[in-house]
Amino acid sequence: MDQQAIEAIVAEVVSRLNGAAKNDDSIPIAVSARHCHLSQSDLEALFGEGYELTKKADLSQPGQFAANETITIVGPRGSIEKVRILGPARNMTQVEVSQTDSIKLGSKPPLRESGDIKGSAPITLVGPNGSLYKKEGLIIAQAHIHMNPDDAARFDVKNGEYVKVEVGGIRPATLGKVLIRVSPRYKLEMHVDTDEANAGFITGKTKGKLIKDEAAL
Amino acid sequence: MDQQAIEAIVAEVVSRLNGAAKNDDSIPIAVSARHCHLSQSDLEALFGEGYELTKKADLSQPGQFAANETITIVGPRGSIEKVRILGPARNMTQVEVSQTDSIKLGSKPPLRESGDIKGSAPITLVGPNGSLYKKEGLIIAQAHIHMNPDDAARFDVKNGEYVKVEVGGIRPATLGKVLIRVSPRYKLEMHVDTDEANAGFITGKTKGKLIKDEAAL
């Protein structure tokens, strides 16, 4: 077995033992690869009139799913193929990439909370039925934690608050400016992008420790 | 101007003002893109008998340089072209990639200090004159800080010690297990890879703050 596999197993064992011992106040972490959300009209422009997304897999947040459909995204310097579409369709089209991706695209997307795309970077979308130039919609998603009100009470945090999250392992890191997002329909989960994941050797089994950030209040 | 450019300027201004105010105990950070060091015999196998590297640019550490020559590296899943060779030739061939790169290659390199390649991951190197299968030599370089003995005394750290380094800005992060490397010929500089850089929006102008890590002693 390689070092990373051994370390992952050790981290998981330690995490479970710790969890059993102290009622588990750790935060499960999910890694978001590049993806896009499309409005119904943009979906139809790219895939054809009346097109409906088909489900490949449910995501952890209720109602959200990964579609079978993918698109190509194109920036001034390069393109990235097979960018997964997440459903269901939204009001506004939004493409979430990593900083690594943005260098490849030659784009300069801002770091934003999902949904906040005003003044964000332009991006070209290419589907089997056509292409679209979006004047804005390309962002790097800010790391955030979904939680329900009970979790928020337990961690003593509020919707919109920024916290730090510490991740252990062989490449430990603490991520700052992690946004708390509270809704009764959310399942406790931190979302990081692939750059944050790779910088901290974070996989789908990694857990984080929430740290209140007084300086960010 | 985009948000990242504005933020970079603000960070630089704040950094310079802080530096002037408190004798600047910040750590300059350099971002290491994927690269390789070759032994003279491997260089000749890839480029031809008696081949000598030609200098493209000096690097910040004295005597080190980026060569004009590049190679292609190949793993079980994919390849990466134009991987820069750093000179001068070393005793052992070593290829340093990011975790992002390793996913593309389909390889599982361990996180290692430069030079510690025993039991590391295999990699195929392709040059204009031939290719080589190296049974080991592929690593992800552990973040480290080069410094001279005067710097070490100033920061109260020793060669081989692990510290944390805090980076501010719009995507603040603290990197753990950062190795201190002391030598009279070193210039003060932290080296991170592109994953760590992109996770923290670290550019060549970013500075870090060294934090003693009692837990790592």
Boltz contact constraints between the chains, C-beta under 6 A:
constraints:
  - contact:
      token1: [A, 2]
      token2: [B, 108]
      max_distance: 6.0
  - contact:
      token1: [A, 3]
      token2: [B, 110]
      max_distance: 6.0
  - contact:
      token1: [A, 4]
      token2: [B, 108]
      max_distance: 6.0
  - contact:
      token1: [A, 99]
      token2: [B, 198]
      max_distance: 6.0
  - contact:
      token1: [A, 100]
      token2: [B, 100]
      max_distance: 6.0
  - contact:
      token1: [A, 100]
      token2: [B, 198]
      max_distance: 6.0
  - contact:
      token1: [A, 108]
      token2: [B, 2]
      max_distance: 6.0
  - contact:
      token1: [A, 108]
      token2: [B, 4]
      max_distance: 6.0
  - contact:
      token1: [A, 110]
      token2: [B, 3]
      max_distance: 6.0
  - contact:
      token1: [A, 111]
      token2: [B, 170]
      max_distance: 6.0
  - contact:
      token1: [A, 111]
      token2: [B, 171]
      max_distance: 6.0
  - contact:
      token1: [A, 170]
      token2: [B, 111]
      max_distance: 6.0
  - contact:
      token1: [A, 171]
      token2: [B, 111]
      max_distance: 6.0
  - contact:
      token1: [A, 172]
      token2: [B, 176]
      max_distance: 6.0
  - contact:
      token1: [A, 172]
      token2: [B, 177]
      max_distance: 6.0
  - contact:
      token1: [A, 173]
      token2: [B, 173]
      max_distance: 6.0
  - contact:
      token1: [A, 173]
      token2: [B, 175]
      max_distance: 6.0
  - contact:
      token1: [A, 174]
      token2: [B, 174]
      max_distance: 6.0
  - contact:
      token1: [A, 175]
      token2: [B, 173]
      max_distance: 6.0
  - contact:
      token1: [A, 176]
      token2: [B, 172]
      max_distance: 6.0
  - contact:
      token1: [A, 177]
      token2: [B, 172]
      max_distance: 6.0
  - contact:
      token1: [A, 195]
      token2: [B, 195]
      max_distance: 6.0
  - contact:
      token1: [A, 195]
      token2: [B, 198]
      max_distance: 6.0
  - contact:
      token1: [A, 195]
      token2: [B, 199]
      max_distance: 6.0
  - contact:
      token1: [A, 196]
      token2: [B, 199]
      max_distance: 6.0
  - contact:
      token1: [A, 198]
      token2: [B, 99]
      max_distance: 6.0
  - contact:
      token1: [A, 198]
      token2: [B, 100]
      max_distance: 6.0
  - contact:
      token1: [A, 198]
      token2: [B, 195]
      max_distance: 6.0
  - contact:
      token1: [A, 199]
      token2: [B, 195]
      max_distance: 6.0
  - contact:
      token1: [A, 199]
      token2: [B, 196]
      max_distance: 6.0
  - contact:
      token1: [A, 199]
      token2: [B, 199]
      max_distance: 6.0
